[in-house]
């Protein structure tokens, strides 16, 4: 009968593990205020970053300036809530340095990935008229390779538009978020 108390405690701890995971999952969600203000703010920062980079490099004399700025803004806006959630979920109860690194990683990679995905979809729309019928094996190859080429081209040519403004904003926002999460 000695092990009964320890066994019951272990069963109780094991049974509450899903409840702890659910609680952690729910606590990681950004608040409505953070989404309502952060989403458009991050999108505008990405627009400003792309515009300043284009202005510095080419005098903002780009043929599709408005379309590029919309793409960068949408990429930032769509990435913000998911990046916040992932960084918080990974760092609940962790020190500020870990939270800073997580925000830096999730916001940078999330924003780049979502914007690259938008560019890939734009490529897909453009090249769709020359692709095979939807659902065929050839179409899947064409879709996959068109998307890979678009991602590659974005990584080579598009990521540079996040510098210098986007990099500075990323550092500042990551520091602010890491500090504000510690005060909660």
N, C-alpha and C positions, 0 to 999 in steps of 0.2 A: 504494500500500500504506500510505500515511500514515494514511488515514482508517480503516483496519481496526481499529486499537486503540480509537479513539474510538467507532466504530460498534458494536463488540462490547460496550463498556462501556455504551453507551446501551441496547442490546438487553437486556443483563443487568439494568440498572436497571428497564427497562420490564417485564421478565418477573417481577421481584421485587415489583412494585407490588401485585399481588393478595395476595402473602404479607404485605406490610406492612399492608395494609388488614385482612386476617384477624387479624393480631397485634393491631392497634389495637382491633378489634372484641372480641376475647377479653379484652384487658386492661381494657376498659371495664366488663365485667360485675362487679357487686358480689359480694363474697365471701359465702359461706354464713352467716358470722357476722353480717355487716351486714344480710343479709336476715332472719335468724332473730331478731335483736334489734331492728333498725330498723323492720321492718314493723309489729309490734304496738305498738312505742313511738310511731311516728308516728300510728297509728290512735288510740291512747289520747290523744295530744295533741290530735287533732282532736275527739275526744269531749269532752275537757275544755274546749276552746275553745268548742264549741257550747253546752255546758251553762252555762259562765260567762256567755256572751253572753245566753242565754235567761234566766238567773237575774237578771242586771243589768237587763234590759229588761222582763221580765214576771214576775219572781219564780219562774221555772221552772214556771209554771202553764200549761203547754201541753198541749192535749188528747192529742197523740201524742208525748209527750216521749221515750219509750223508742225508738219507731220512728225519730225524727229522730236520736237519738244513735247508733243502730246504722248508719243511713245515712251519717252523717259519719265514723264509725269505719271502715266498709268502704271508703268513698271514699279515706281516708288510707292504709289498708293496701294497697289495690290500686294506688294511684298510686306508692307508695314505690319499688319495684324498678325500674319503668320510668323514673321521674324520675331516679333515681341513674344508671342506665345512660346515658340521653340526655345528662345533664350531663357525665359522665365522657368519653363518646365525643367530645363537642364540645370538650373542654378538655384532653385529654392533652397534656402538655408545655407548657401555657400558664401564665402567671403567676397568682398567687393572686387578684388582682382579677378576672380573667376567670373563674376557677373559681367565685368567690363569686357573681358575676352569673349564671352558668349554673345553679348550684344554686338560687339565689333564683327565677329564671325557671321552671326545670323543676319544682321542687317546688310553687310556687304555682299555675302554670297546670295542671300535671298533677293536683294534688289537686282543684282546682276543676272541671276537665273530667270527671274520673272520677266525682266526687260528683254533678255535674249529669247525667251519663249515667245514674247510678243513679236519680235523681229522674225522669228521662225514662222509664225502664223502669217505674217505679212508676206514673206517669201512664198509660202504655200499658196496664198491667194493669187499672187502674181503668176506663178508657174503652173497653176491648176489647169489652165487651158491647153497646155502641152502634155499633161500627164494622162495616163491610161484611165479607164473607167474606175470609179470608186469601188473598193473592195477586192479588186483583183490582186494577184501576187505582184504584178509589175507595179501597180499603184502603191502597194506597201513599200516596195523598194524605193520608188521615187519619193514618196512621202518621207521615209526615213533619211535618205541621203540629202534631200533638200533641206530638211530640218538640221542635220549635222553640219552642212555647209553654212547655213544661216547662223548657227551657234558659233562656229569657228570664225566667221567673218565678224560677228559681233564682238567676240573676245579680242580679235586683232585690232579692229577699227573702232568699236563702240565703247569699250571700257575706258579708253583714254579721255572720254568726255566727262567722266566722273572726277577728273582732276583739274584744277586744284581745289575747287569749292566743295565737291562731294567728299573728298578725303578729310578735309578739315571739319565739315559738318558731321561726318561719321564719327570722328573722334569725340567731338563735343557732345553729340547726342548719346553716344555709348557711355561716356563719363556721367552724364546727367541721369540716364536710366539706371546705371549701376548704383549710383548714390541714392536715387529716389526709391529703389526697391529695398535698400537696406533700412530706410526709415519707416517702411510699412509694417 
